[in-house]
Amino acid sequence: MDYFEEYCTKFVQSVGSKDGAVSPTIVNSASFAYETPEIAEGIFNGSIKKPLYSRMGNPTTSKLESIMAEMDDGVGAIATSSGMGAIALAVMSLLTCKDEIISIGGLFGGTYSFFSETLSRFGVKTHFFDVDELENIKNAVNENTKIIFLESVGNPNMRLPDIKKIAAIANECGVALMVDNTITPLSILPLKLGADICIYSTTKIISGNSSALGGCVVFRAIKEKDDKFKTPRYKELEKFIKNMGKMALVVNAKKRAMRDFGMSANAHSSYLTMLGLETLALRMDRIVKSVETVAKELHKNGLNINHPCLDTHPHHQRYLSDFPNGCGTLLTIDMLTKERAFAFLNKTKIATITANIGDSRTLALHMSSTIYSDFDEKTKNFLGITDGLIRVSIGLENPKDIIEDFLISAK
């Protein structure tokens, strides 16, 4: 059976209902009635599983969360209003003032800004490393380190982390490992590779058609015996582990982040995201094959392409061994100068110029003049942002059409 095939069955059977409305029901209510004060008490203390308030969860969103948790073999999930909301929820649920983060690899600009600028204003320090600096990463862990964070594929530098080795470091040092898996849902299963928390912008390929802003965080279960989250490093989790056992990370995030920061998903976005999930496996299968086809053909024709399927990429062997189901929708083209990049984008008939990725359509964006426009040169260099860099997210179009259009546009 093809790798993605099992998910085709799983998703359509999970999203649809065999009793009543087949399509998921949108519960468009901000609040919920409790009938009696006894029921209200039970809902608030968790002994009665009914909706509390839409900021804390909604029946439509709860269904999405259950599917996302099952997808990644997690114990539970929390859907959020956006991908950055998901990152904020996951990170802020574990951090206190003077804590530290180790961030690995190329990062989406919004994530880098959140770590380097916003969190620093609240006394949280972040150390940044390349994906291959394993010894330096290990040596950077200290008593204040709470999180090791990485993207499954560097966006947009296309560098691939060795997730198993980084997970081994995190587990040896007793530090939480978070993986932003936005680009590689299904292709990579971070929790099975040793991560503790998996993060998504569901706005991207999970929804797949630019219709729904959203995010999601998937958590592993707390182990019955020894667990890194039972150590003094995570003393704030003690009461949640005592009361909620294996679900402690989920409840902690709901209480310490969702309740107080309010990055809640809305029911209609959760509904649209589930519709996207029904076809995710089909789209991933096609797109990861198209990305390779496009990257190799453009490279053969002399364009400066960055994708690990090419034998010129420094992580080509890692791609072959650790990413057998592809590494998502992205590739980059370096046109060397801003002027040439703009000329390409003005000529292309296929690509839509937008900041999104993972759409059904092929998307493209000049990085230096948009998302990274206010970053200094040193940071741009670290993140792989050059003057002529165009990030491309390959869509569902015929790859031959994409290739033909790009070759004409590059002249």
Secondary structure by P-SEA (a helix, b strand, c coil): cccaaaaaaaaaaaacccccccccccccccccccccaaaaaaaaacccccccccccccaaaaaaaaaaaaaaccccccccccaaaaaaaaaaacccccbbbbbcccccaaaaaaaccccccccbbbbbbcccaaaaaaaacccccccbbbbccccccccccaaaaaaaaaaaabbbbbbcccccccccccccccccbbbbcccccccccccccccbbbbbccccccccccccccccaaaaaaccccaaaaaaaaacccccccccccaaaaaaaaaaaaaaaaaaaaaaaaaaaaaaaaaaacccccccccccccaaaaaacccccccccbbbbccccaaaaaaaaacccccccccccccccbbbbbccccccccccaaaaaaaccccbbbbbbbccccaaaaaaaaaaaac
